[in-house]
Amino acid sequence: MTVIVRDLRPDVRADAEGFSATRRLALPYMLSTPESVVHTLTHAHPDARFGQLVAEEGGEVIGTAQISVAHDSPEPGQGSANIYVRPGHTGRGAGSLLLRTAEERLGRLGVTKLFTWVLDEPDNRAFAERRGFRASRSAWFLRLDLAAGALPPRQDPPAGVELRTAADFADDPRPVFELDAETSSDEPSDIDVEFTDYEAWIEETWKNPLLNRDLTTIAVVDGRLAAFTAAFTDGGSRYATAMTGTSRAFRGRGLAKLAKNDSLHRARAAGYTEAFTGNDTGNEPMIAINKWFGYETCAKEIRYVRELG
């Protein structure tokens, strides 16, 4: 059968379901639902020129691509294209066609440097390297068995520290945004970003259907938001921490660990059985914290980059 590539249709349920199912099968360490697929497409910042492509064969979605321009970076001309093909359907040209379509579209938008994440497996790396990509940094996926694993005991917050949830800030989430913006700016990245658009954060992050505000724990010190762990859930049994960080003024006090431990305990009590997270391979402090919780590495991915044109 012929493979075709087209834009995802956000108003067609089968498209979102096929996209999400393909992502879950190809990348089982990250959460995805049809609702989150549509939300990401329809709430992305206009300047990101965000797009979702599907590779279709015989009416079935067998591959996906997410493409965007790094509009919030001070360096122009950068973009990304992350491509995944459903296991059992590789070698049919879907990945090549998705990448070619993504490169052509981003090239027309002025992108001259393209980044992509690739699972650290021989076929995937060979696919990228044959097309002129060179390896950059790498990251681990980690998994924790919440059902059978033994979490560290819950700890009482020290004096002056209060544990709250993101839901407590529903009326005014700006302090949560400010904490997220500060900690995210210190995360390892190939692309420097200026995280300053509060309204975009509300649309893309705060309203993300994966974000579980009740399980997102925030450590507050004398009224100031100091550390947090952002919890994503998929409506089933899977939980993930999308971001864990501490404000610079409060680092070295174990507050991120305190917040994450609280969230994990409450997630298990709520019936979640698997927890996922990810760390840059050079982020030794956070890797050590996750090992302390009992997480085990389950996969590695590599960031590749290529100059277009």
PAZAPA-4460 file (N, C-alpha, C; in steps of 0.05 Angstrom, whole numbers, plus 32768, in hexadecimal, padded with zeros to 4 digits):
% residues 309
    n_x    n_y    n_z   ca_x   ca_y   ca_z    c_x    c_y    c_z   seq   type   mol
   8011   7FE8   8000   8000   8000   8000   8011   8019   8000     1      M     A
   8007   802F   7FF6   8015   8048   7FF4   8013   8057   800F     2      T     A
   8029   8062   8018   802A   8073   802F   8026   8090   8027     3      V     A
   8014   809E   8034   8010   80BA   802F   8014   80C9   8049     4      I     A
   801D   80E2   8047   8021   80F4   805E   800F   810C   805B     5      V     A
   8001   8112   8070   7FEF   8129   8070   7FED   8135   808C     6      R     A
   7FE0   814C   808E   7FDC   8159   80A8   7FC7   814A   80B8     7      D     A
   7FCC   8149   80D2   7FB8   813E   80E4   7F9F   8150   80E4     8      L     A
   7F88   8144   80E3   7F6F   8153   80E4   7F64   8153   8101     9      R     A
   7F66   816A   810F   7F5F   816A   812B   7F42   8165   8131    10      P     A
   7F31   8168   811D   7F14   8163   8121   7F0C   8147   811A    11      D     A
   7F1F   8136   8112   7F1A   811A   810C   7F25   8109   8122    12      V     A
   7F13   80FD   8132   7F1C   80ED   8149   7F2F   80D7   8142    13      R     A
   7F2B   80CA   812B   7F3C   80B4   8123   7F59   80BD   811F    14      A     A
   7F5C   80D5   8115   7F77   80E0   8111   7F86   80E3   812C    15      D     A
   7F78   80EF   813F   7F85   80F3   815A   7F8A   80D8   8167    16      A     A
   7F78   80C6   8164   7F7C   80AB   8171   7F93   809D   8163    17      E     A
   7F95   809E   8149   7FAB   8091   813B   7FC6   809D   8141    18      G     A
   7FC6   80B8   8143   7FDF   80C6   814A   7FE8   80BE   8166    19      F     A
   7FD6   80BF   8179   7FDC   80B9   8195   7FE5   809C   8198    20      S     A
   7FD7   8089   818B   7FDE   806D   818D   7FF9   8068   8181    21      A     A
   8000   8075   816B   801A   8071   815F   8030   807B   8171    22      T     A
   802C   8093   817D   8040   809E   818F   8043   808C   81A8    23      R     A
   802E   8081   81B3   8030   8070   81CA   803F   8056   81C4    24      R     A
   803B   804B   81AC   8048   8032   81A5   8065   8037   819E    25      L     A
   806B   804D   8191   8087   8052   8189   8097   805E   81A0    26      A     A
   808A   806C   81B2   8097   807A   81C8   8087   8075   81E1    27      L     A
   8087   805D   81EC   8075   8056   8203   807D   8064   821D    28      P     A
   8092   8074   821E   809B   8080   8236   8090   809C   8239    29      Y     A
   8081   80A6   8226   8074   80C0   8227   8056   80BD   8225    30      M     A
   8048   80CE   8234   802B   80CC   8234   801F   80DB   821C    31      L     A
   8009   80CF   8211   7FFB   80DB   81FB   7FDF   80D1   81FB    32      S     A
   7FCC   80E3   81F6   7FB0   80DC   81F2   7FA6   80EB   81DA    33      T     A
   7F8F   80E2   81CE   7F84   80F2   81B8   7F7E   810F   81C0    34      P     A
   7F76   8113   81D8   7F70   812E   81E1   7F89   813F   81E2    35      E     A
   7F9F   8134   81EC   7FB7   8143   81ED   7FC3   8149   81D2    36      S     A
   7FBF   8137   81BF   7FC8   813B   81A3   7FBA   8154   8198    37      V     A
   7F9F   8154   819A   7F90   816A   818F   7F96   8184   819E    38      V     A
   7F99   8183   81B8   7F9F   819B   81C7   7FBA   81A7   81BF    39      H     A
   7FCE   8196   81BC   7FE8   81A0   81B4   7FE7   81AE   8199    40      T     A
   7FD8   81A3   8186   7FD6   81AF   816C   7FC6   81C9   816C    41      L     A
   7FB0   81CA   817B   7F9E   81E1   817A   7FA6   81F7   818D    42      T     A
   7FB8   81F2   81A0   7FC0   8206   81B4   7FDD   820F   81B2    43      H     A
   7FEB   8206   819E   8007   820E   819A   8008   822C   8193    44      A     A
   801E   8239   819A   8022   8255   8194   8022   8258   8175    45      H     A
   8014   826C   816A   8014   826F   814D   802F   8271   8141    46      P     A
   8042   827F   814F   805D   8282   8143   806D   8269   8142    47      D     A
   8064   8254   8151   8072   823A   8150   806D   822C   8136    48      A     A
   8058   8234   8128   8050   8227   810F   804F   8209   8112    49      R     A
   8044   8201   8129   8044   81E5   8131   8032   81D4   811E    50      F     A
   803B   81BD   8118   802C   81AB   8107   802E   818E   810F    51      G     A
   801A   817F   810A   801A   8162   810E   8014   8154   80F4    52      Q     A
   8026   8142   80EC   8022   8134   80D3   801D   8116   80DA    53      L     A
   800E   8109   80C9   800A   80EC   80CB   8012   80DF   80B1    54      V     A
   801E   80C8   80B4   8023   80B6   809D   800E   80A0   809E    55      A     A
   8000   809D   8088   7FE9   808C   8087   7FED   8076   8072    56      E     A
   7FE6   805E   8078   7FE8   8048   8065   7FCE   8038   8067    57      E     A
   7FBF   8036   8052   7FA6   8027   8052   7F92   8032   8066    58      G     A
   7F92   804C   806A   7F80   8058   807D   7F88   8057   809A    59      G     A
   7FA0   804B   80A0   7FAA   8048   80BB   7FC1   805B   80BF    60      E     A
   7FC1   8069   80D6   7FD8   807A   80DD   7FEF   8068   80E7    61      V     A
   8005   806A   80D8   801D   8059   80E0   8035   806A   80E7    62      I     A
   8033   8084   80E4   804A   8095   80EC   8040   80B1   80F2    63      G     A
   8050   80C0   8102   8049   80DB   810B   8061   80ED   810A    64      T     A
   805C   8106   8107   8071   811A   810A   8066   8133   8117    65      A     A
   8075   813E   8129   806F   8158   8136   8084   816C   812D    66      Q     A
   807D   8182   8121   8090   8195   8117   808A   81B1   8123    67      I     A
   809F   81C1   8127   809B   81DC   8131   80B4   81ED   812D    68      S     A
   80AF   8207   812E   80C5   821B   812D   80CA   8224   8149    69      V     A
   80E4   8227   8150   80EB   8230   816B   80E8   824E   816C    70      A     A
   80CF   8257   816D   80C8   8273   816C   80D1   8282   8185    71      H     A
   80D4   8274   819C   80DB   8281   81B5   80F9   8280   81BB    72      D     A
   8109   827A   81A6   8126   827A   81A9   8132   8294   819E    73      S     A
   8146   829F   81AC   8153   82B7   81A1   8162   82B2   8188    74      P     A
   8168   8299   8182   8176   8292   8169   8162   828A   8154    75      E     A
   8160   8299   813E   814C   8292   8129   8154   827A   8119    76      P     A
   8141   826E   810B   8146   8259   80F7   8148   823D   8103    77      G     A
   813F   8239   811C   8140   821F   8128   8124   8212   8128    78      Q     A
   8123   81F8   8125   8109   81EA   8125   810D   81CD   812D    79      G     A
   80F7   81BF   8130   80F9   81A2   8138   80E4   8192   8129    80      S     A
   80EB   8179   8126   80D9   8165   8119   80DE   814B   8127    81      A     A
   80CA   8141   8136   80CD   8127   8143   80BA   8113   8136    82      N     A
   80C6   80FD   812D   80B8   80EA   811C   80B8   80CE   8128    83      I     A
   80A1   80C2   8128   809E   80A7   8133   808D   8096   8121    84      Y     A
   8096   807D   811D   8087   806A   810C   807E   8053   811D    85      V     A
   8066   804A   8119   805B   8035   8129   806B   801B   8126    86      R     A
   8073   800E   813C   8081   7FF5   813A   8072   7FE1   8128    87      P     A
   8082   7FD2   8117   8076   7FC0   8105   8070   7FCC   80EA    88      G     A
   8073   7FE7   80E8   806D   7FF5   80CF   8085   8005   80C5    89      H     A
   809D   7FFF   80D0   80B5   800D   80C7   80BF   8000   80AD    90      T     A
   80D0   800F   809F   80DB   8004   8086   80C9   8007   806E    91      G     A
   80B3   8016   8071   80A0   801A   805B   80A1   8036   8050    92      R     A
   80B4   8046   8059   80B7   8061   804F   80A8   8076   805E    93      G     A
   8099   806F   8073   8089   8083   8082   809B   8098   808F    94      A     A
   80B1   808F   809C   80C2   80A1   80AA   80D0   80B4   8097    95      G     A
   80D9   80AA   8080   80E7   80BB   806D   80D4   80CF   8061    96      S     A
   80BC   80C8   805B   80A8   80DA   8050   80A0   80EF   8064    97      L     A
   809D   80E8   807D   8097   80FB   8092   80AD   810F   8095    98      L     A
   80C6   8106   8096   80DD   8118   809A   80DF   812A   8082    99      L     A
   80DD   8120   806A   80DF   8131   8052   80CA   8147   8052   100      R     A
   80B1   813F   8059   809C   8153   805A   80A1   8168   8070   101      T     A
   80AB   815F   8087   80B1   8171   809D   80C7   8185   8095   102      A     A
   80DC   817B   8088   80F2   818C   8080   80EA   81A0   806C   103      E     A
   80DA   8198   8059   80D1   81AB   8044   80BF   81C1   8051   104      E     A
   80AE   81B9   8063   809C   81CD   806F   80AB   81E0   8080   105      R     A
   80BD   81D5   8091   80CC   81E7   80A3   80E0   81F8   8093   106      L     A
   80EB   81ED   807E   80FD   81FD   806D   80EF   8216   8062   107      G     A
   80D6   8212   805A   80C7   8229   804F   80C1   823E   8065   108      R     A
   80C2   8235   807E   80BE   8248   8094   80D7   8254   809F   109      L     A
   80EE   824F   8091   8107   825C   8099   8118   824C   80AC   110      G     A
   8111   8233   80B1   8121   8222   80C3   813A   8219   80B4   111      V     A
   8152   821E   80C0   816B   8215   80B4   817A   8201   80C5   112      T     A
   8171   81FE   80DF   817D   81EA   80F0   8166   81D9   80FC   113      K     A
   8167   81BF   80F7   8151   81AE   80FE   815A   819A   8114   114      L     A
   814A   8198   8129   814F   8185   813F   813A   816F   813F   115      F     A
   8143   8158   8148   8130   8141   814A   813A   812E   8160   116      T     A
   8127   8122   816E   812E   810E   8182   812B   80F2   8175   117      W     A
   813F   80E0   817B   813F   80C5   8170   8145   80B2   8186   118      V     A
   8135   809D   8189   813B   8088   819C   8156   807B   8196   119      L     A
   8165   8076   81AB   8180   806B   81A8   817F   804D   81A1   120      D     A
   8177   8048   8188   8176   802D   817D   8184   802E   8162   121      E     A
   8192   8018   815A   81A2   8019   8141   8193   8023   8129   122      P     A
   817B   8018   8124   816C   8020   810C   8164   803D   810C   123      D     A
   815D   8047   8124   8155   8063   8126   816C   8076   8122   124      N     A
   8183   806F   812E   819B   8080   812B   81A4   8080   810E   125      R     A
   81A3   8068   8101   81AC   8067   80E5   819A   8077   80D3   126      A     A
   8180   8077   80DA   816D   8087   80CA   8174   80A4   80CA   127      F     A
   817B   80AF   80E2   8182   80CB   80E5   819D   80D1   80D8   128      A     A
   81B0   80C0   80DC   81CB   80C5   80D2   81CD   80C3   80B4   129      E     A
   81BD   80B1   80A8   81BD   80B0   808A   81B2   80C9   807E   130      R     A
   81A3   80D8   808D   8196   80F0   8082   81A5   810A   808B   131      R     A
   81BD   8106   8095   81CE   811D   809A   81CC   8129   80B6   132      G     A
   81BE   811C   80C8   81BC   8126   80E3   81D5   811D   80F3   133      F     A
   81DD   812E   8106   81F3   8127   8118   81E9   8127   8135   134      R     A
   81F4   8115   8145   81EA   8111   8160   81F3   8129   8172   135      A     A
   81E0   8130   8183   81E5   8146   8197   81E3   8139   81B3   136      S     A
   81D3   8145   81C4   81D1   813B   81DF   81BE   8123   81E1   137      R     A
   81BC   8117   81F8   81AB   80FF   81FC   819B   8101   8216   138      S     A
   8187   80F0   8219   8176   80F0   8230   816C   80D4   8236   139      A     A
   8166   80D0   8250   815B   80B6   8259   813D   80B8   825D   140      W     A
   8130   80A2   8256   8114   809E   8260   8116   808B   8278   141      F     A
   8107   8091   828D   8107   8081   82A6   80EB   8079   82AD   142      L     A
   80E9   8061   82B9   80CF   8056   82C0   80D0   804D   82DE   143      R     A
   80BA   8051   82EB   80B7   8048   8307   809D   8038   8309   144      L     A
   809F   8020   8315   8088   800F   831A   807A   8019   8333   145      D     A
   8064   8029   832F   8056   8034   8346   8046   801F   8355   146      L     A
   803E   800A   8346   802D   7FF6   8353   803D   7FE4   8366   147      A     A
   8055   7FDC   835E   8064   7FC9   836E   807D   7FD5   837A   148      A     A
   8086   7FEC   8370   809E   7FF8   837B   809A   8004   8397   149      G     A
   80B1   8007   83A4   80B1   8012   83C0   80BA   802F   83BF   150      A     A
   80A8   8042   83C1   80B0   805E   83C2   80BD   8065   83DC   151      L     A
   80CF   8079   83DD   80D9   8083   83F6   80C2   808D   8407   152      P     A
   80C4   808B   8421   80AE   8094   8432   80A7   80B2   842E   153      P     A
   808E   80B9   8431   8087   80D5   8430   8094   80E4   8447   154      R     A
   809B   80FD   8442   80A8   810D   8456   8097   8126   845C   155      Q     A
   8097   812D   8475   808A   8146   847D   809A   815D   8474   156      D     A
   808E   8172   8469   809D   818A   8460   80AB   8197   8478   157      P     A
   80C2   81A2   8474   80D0   81B0   848A   80C1   81CA   8491   158      P     A
   80C8   81D6   84A6   80BB   81EF   84AF   80BC   8204   8499   159      A     A
   80A5   8211   8495   80A4   8226   8481   809E   821D   8465   160      G     A
   809C   8202   8461   8097   81F7   8447   807B   81EA   8446   161      V     A
   806C   81F0   8432   8051   81E5   842E   8050   81D8   8413   162      E     A
   8043   81C0   8412   803F   81B2   83F9   8023   81B8   83EF   163      L     A
   8021   81C3   83D7   8007   81C9   83CC   8005   81BC   83B0   164      R     A
   7FEF   81BF   83A3   7FEC   81B4   8388   7FE7   81CB   8374   165      T     A
   7FEB   81C5   835A   7FE6   81D9   8346   7FC8   81E1   8346   166      A     A
   7FB7   81CE   834E   7F9A   81D5   834F   7F95   81EC   8362   167      A     A
   7FA6   81EF   8377   7FA2   8205   838A   7FA6   8220   837D   168      D     A
   7FB3   8221   8365   7FB9   823A   8358   7FA8   823E   833F   169      F     A
   7F91   8230   833E   7F80   8232   8326   7F77   824E   8321   170      A     A
   7F72   825E   8336   7F68   8279   8332   7F7E   828C   8328   171      D     A
   7F97   8287   832E   7FAD   8297   8325   7FC6   8286   8322   172      D     A
   7FC9   827A   830A   7FE1   8268   8306   7FFB   8276   82FF   173      P     A
   7FFB   8291   82FF   8013   829F   82F6   802B   8297   8307   174      R     A
   8029   8294   8322   8041   828C   8331   804B   8270   8329   175      P     A
   803A   825F   8320   8042   8244   8316   8052   8248   82FC   176      V     A
   8048   8259   82EB   8056   825F   82D2   8072   826A   82D7   177      F     A
   8074   827D   82EA   808E   8289   82F0   80A2   8274   82FA   178      E     A
   8099   8262   830A   80AA   824C   8314   80B2   823A   82FD   179      L     A
   809F   8233   82ED   80A4   8221   82D6   80B8   822F   82C3   180      D     A
   80B4   8248   82BE   80C5   8257   82AB   80E2   8258   82B5   181      A     A
   80E5   825D   82CF   8101   825F   82DA   810F   8244   82D9   182      E     A
   8102   822F   82E2   810F   8215   82E3   8113   820A   82C7   183      T     A
   8101   820F   82B5   8104   8205   8299   811C   8212   828B   184      S     A
   8121   822B   8292   8138   8239   8285   8153   822D   828C   185      S     A
   8154   821D   82A1   816D   8210   82AA   816F   81F3   82A0   186      D     A
   815A   81EA   8292   815B   81CF   8288   816E   81CD   8270   187      E     A
   817D   81B6   826D   818F   81B3   8256   817E   81B3   823C   188      P     A
   8189   81C1   8228   817A   81C3   820F   818D   81CB   81F9   189      S     A
   8186   81C2   81E0   8195   81CA   81C9   818C   81E6   81BF   190      D     A
   8174   81ED   81C7   8168   8206   81BD   8162   8218   81D6   191      I     A
   816F   822F   81D7   8169   8242   81EC   814E   824E   81E7   192      D     A
   813D   8250   81FC   8123   825C   81F9   811F   8272   820D   193      V     A
   810E   8285   8206   8106   829B   8218   80EA   8295   8221   194      E     A
   80E7   828A   8239   80CE   8281   8243   80C0   8298   8251   195      F     A
   80B1   82A9   8242   80A6   82C1   824E   8088   82C5   8248   196      T     A
   807D   82B4   8237   8061   82B9   822E   804E   82AA   8240   197      D     A
   8042   82B8   8253   8030   82AC   8266   8016   82A2   8258   198      Y     A
   800B   82B1   8246   7FF3   82A9   8239   7FF7   828F   8229   199      E     A
   800E   828D   821C   8014   8275   820D   8017   825D   821F   200      A     A
   8023   8261   8237   8027   824C   824A   800C   8242   8254   201      W     A
   7FF9   8255   8259   7FDE   824D   8262   7FD1   823B   824D   202      I     A
   7FD3   8242   8234   7FC6   8232   821F   7FD4   8217   821B   203      E     A
   7FEE   8218   821A   7FFD   81FF   8213   8001   81EC   822A   204      E     A
   8007   81F7   8242   800E   81E7   8259   7FF8   81E5   826D   205      T     A
   7FEF   81FB   8277   7FDB   81FB   828D   7FC1   81EC   8285   206      W     A
   7FB9   81F0   826B   7FA1   81E3   8262   7FA6   81C8   8254   207      K     A
   7FBE   81BF   8254   7FC5   81A5   8248   7FB4   818F   8256   208      N     A
   7FA5   817F   8247   7F95   816A   8254   7FA5   8155   8262   209      P     A
   7FBF   8153   825D   7FCF   813F   826C   7FD7   814A   8287   210      L     A
   7FD8   8164   828B   7FE0   816F   82A5   7FCC   8169   82BA   211      L     A
   7FD5   815B   82CF   7FC5   8155   82E6   7FCB   8168   82FC   212      N     A
   7FBB   817D   82FF   7FC1   8192   8313   7FBF   8187   832F   213      R     A
   7FAD   8174   8334   7FAA   8169   834F   7FC3   8159   8358   214      D     A
   7FD2   814D   8345   7FE9   813E   834C   8003   814D   8348   215      L     A
   8001   8166   833D   8019   8177   833B   801E   8184   8356   216      T     A
   8035   817E   8362   803B   8187   837D   804E   819F   837B   217      T     A
   8049   81B3   838B   8059   81CB   838D   8061   81D0   83A9   218      I     A
   807B   81D4   83AE   8085   81DB   83C8   8086   81F9   83CB   219      A     A
   8079   8203   83DF   8077   8220   83E4   8086   8227   83FE   220      V     A
   8098   823A   83FC   80A8   8241   8413   80A2   825E   841B   221      V     A
   8096   8261   8432   808F   827C   843C   807F   828B   8427   222      D     A
   806D   827D   841A   805C   828A   8406   8066   828C   83EA   223      G     A
   807F   8284   83E6   808C   8285   83CB   808D   8269   83BF   224      R     A
   8085   8266   83A6   8087   824D   8398   80A5   8246   8394   225      L     A
   80AE   822F   839E   80CA   8229   839F   80D2   8212   838D   226      A     A
   80C1   81FD   838C   80C8   81E5   837C   80AE   81D7   8375   227      A     A
   80B0   81C7   8360   8097   81B9   8357   809F   81A1   8346   228      F     A
   808A   818F   8344   808C   817A   8330   8071   817A   8322   229      T     A
   8072   817B   8307   805A   817D   82F6   8052   8160   82EE   230      A     A
   803A   8159   82F5   8030   813E   82F0   801E   813D   82D7   231      A     A
   8024   812A   82C6   8012   8124   82AF   8006   8109   82B3   232      F     A
   7FED   8106   82AC   7FDF   80EC   82AD   7FCF   80E8   8294   233      T     A
   7FCA   80CF   828C   7FBD   80C9   8273   7FA0   80C0   8275   234      D     A
   7F95   80C2   828D   7F7A   80B9   8291   7F78   809B   8296   235      G     A
   7F8E   808D   8295   7F8F   8071   829A   7FA0   806B   82B3   236      G     A
   7FB6   805C   82AF   7FC7   8054   82C5   7FE3   8060   82C5   237      S     A
   7FE8   8072   82B1   8003   807C   82AD   8005   8099   82B7   238      R     A
   801C   809E   82C4   8022   80B8   82D0   803E   80BF   82C7   239      Y     A
   8043   80D9   82C3   805E   80E2   82BB   8063   80FD   82C8   240      A     A
   807C   8101   82D0   8084   811C   82D9   8090   812A   82C1   241      T     A
   8083   8140   82B8   808B   814E   82A0   80A2   8161   82A6   242      A     A
   80A3   816B   82BF   80B8   817E   82C7   80BA   817E   82E5   243      M     A
   80D2   817D   82EF   80D7   8180   830C   80ED   8195   830F   244      T     A
   80E9   81A9   8320   80FE   81BD   8322   80FB   81CE   833B   245      G     A
   8110   81DD   8341   8111   81EE   8359   811B   820A   8351   246      T     A
   810E   821E   835C   8117   8239   8358   8133   823C   8362   247      S     A
   8143   824C   8354   8160   824F   835B   8164   8257   8378   248      R     A
   8152   8267   8383   8156   8271   839E   8152   825C   83B3   249      A     A
   8146   8245   83AB   813F   8230   83BF   814D   8215   83B9   250      F     A
   8161   8215   83A8   816E   81FC   83A1   8180   81F2   83B8   251      R     A
   8184   81D8   83B9   8195   81CC   83CD   8187   81C5   83E7   252      G     A
   816C   81C7   83E7   815C   81C2   83FF   814B   81A9   83FD   253      R     A
   814D   819B   83E6   813E   8182   83E3   8120   8186   83DD   254      G     A
   8119   819E   83D4   80FC   81A4   83D0   80F0   8197   83B8   255      L     A
   8100   8194   83A2   80F6   8186   838A   80F1   8169   8391   256      A     A
   8103   815D   83A0   80FF   8141   83A8   80E6   813E   83BA   257      K     A
   80E3   8151   83CC   80CB   8150   83DD   80B1   8152   83CD   258      L     A
   80B1   8164   83B9   8099   8168   83A9   8093   814F   8398   259      A     A
   80A8   8144   838C   80A4   812D   837B   809C   8114   838B   260      K     A
   80A7   8111   83A3   809F   80FA   83B3   8082   80FC   83BB   261      N     A
   8079   8114   83C1   805D   8118   83C8   804B   8111   83B0   262      D     A
   8052   811B   8399   8042   8115   8381   8041   80F8   837A   263      S     A
   8057   80EA   837C   8058   80CD   8376   8047   80BD   838A   264      L     A
   8048   80C4   83A3   8037   80B6   83B7   801A   80BA   83B1   265      H     A
   8012   80D2   83AA   7FF6   80D8   83A5   7FED   80CB   838A   266      R     A
   8000   80CA   8377   7FF9   80BC   835E   7FF4   809F   8362   267      A     A
   8004   8092   8372   8000   8076   8378   7FE6   8071   8387   268      R     A
   7FE0   8083   839A   7FC7   8081   83A9   7FAE   8084   8396   269      A     A
   7FB2   8094   8381   7F9C   8099   836E   7F99   8082   8359   270      A     A
   7FAB   806E   835B   7FA8   8057   8349   7FBA   8056   8331   271      G     A
   7FCD   8068   832F   7FE0   8067   8319   7FF5   8052   831E   272      Y     A
   7FFC   8043   830A   800D   802B   830E   8029   802E   8301   273      T     A
   802C   8041   82EE   8046   8045   82E1   804C   8063   82E2   274      E     A
   8065   8069   82E8   806F   8085   82E8   8086   8087   82D4   275      A     A
   8086   809C   82C4   809C   80A1   82B1   80A7   80BD   82B5   276      F     A
   80C0   80C0   82AE   80CD   80DA   82AE   80E5   80D8   829B   277      T     A
   80F2   80EF   8297   8109   80EF   8285   811E   8103   8290   278      G     A
   8137   80FD   828A   814D   810E   8292   8162   810F   827C   279      N     A
   816E   8127   8279   8185   8129   8268   819B   8117   8274   280      D     A
   81AB   810A   8263   81BF   80F7   826E   81D4   8105   827F   281      T     A
   81D7   811F   827C   81EB   812D   828D   81DF   813A   82A6   282      G     A
   81C5   8136   82AA   81B8   8142   82C1   81BA   8130   82D9   283      N     A
   81D2   812D   82E4   81D8   811A   82F9   81C8   811E   8312   284      E     A
   81C4   8137   831B   81B5   813B   8334   8198   8130   8332   285      P     A
   818A   8135   831B   816F   812C   8319   816E   810E   8314   286      M     A
   8182   8103   8306   8183   80E6   8302   8186   80D8   831D   287      I     A
   8197   80E4   832E   819B   80D8   8349   8181   80D9   8359   288      A     A
   8172   80EE   8357   8159   80F0   8365   8145   80DB   835B   289      I     A
   8144   80D8   8341   8131   80C4   8336   8139   80A8   833D   290      N     A
   8153   80A2   833E   815C   8088   8346   8154   8083   8364   291      K     A
   8156   8098   8374   814E   8096   8390   8130   808E   8393   292      W     A
   8120   8098   8380   8103   8091   8380   80FF   8074   8377   293      F     A
   8112   8069   8369   810F   804E   835E   810B   804C   8340   294      G     A
   810D   8063   8332   810B   8062   8315   8122   8052   8309   295      Y     A
   811C   8045   82F3   8130   8036   82E4   8130   8040   82C7   296      E     A
   8148   8043   82BB   8149   804B   829F   813D   8036   828D   297      T     A
   812D   803F   827A   8120   802C   8268   8126   8031   824A   298      C     A
   8130   8049   8244   8137   804F   8228   8148   8068   8228   299      A     A
   8155   806C   8211   8165   8084   820D   815E   8090   81F2   300      K     A
   815E   80AB   81F1   815A   80B8   81D7   8170   80CC   81D3   301      E     A
   8175   80D2   81B9   818B   80E3   81B2   8180   80FA   81A1   302      I     A
   8189   8112   81A7   8181   8129   8197   8194   812C   817F   303      R     A
   8189   812D   8168   8198   8130   814F   8193   814B   8143   304      Y     A
   81A6   8156   8134   81A3   8170   8128   81AE   816F   810B   305      V     A
   81A1   817F   80FA   81AA   8180   80DE   81A5   819C   80D3   306      R     A
   81B8   81A6   80C4   81B5   81BF   80B6   81A5   81BA   809C   307      E     A
   8190   81CA   8099   8180   81C8   8081   818B   81DA   806B   308      L     A
   8186   81D2   8052   818D   81E2   803B   81AB   81E1   8035   309      G     A
***
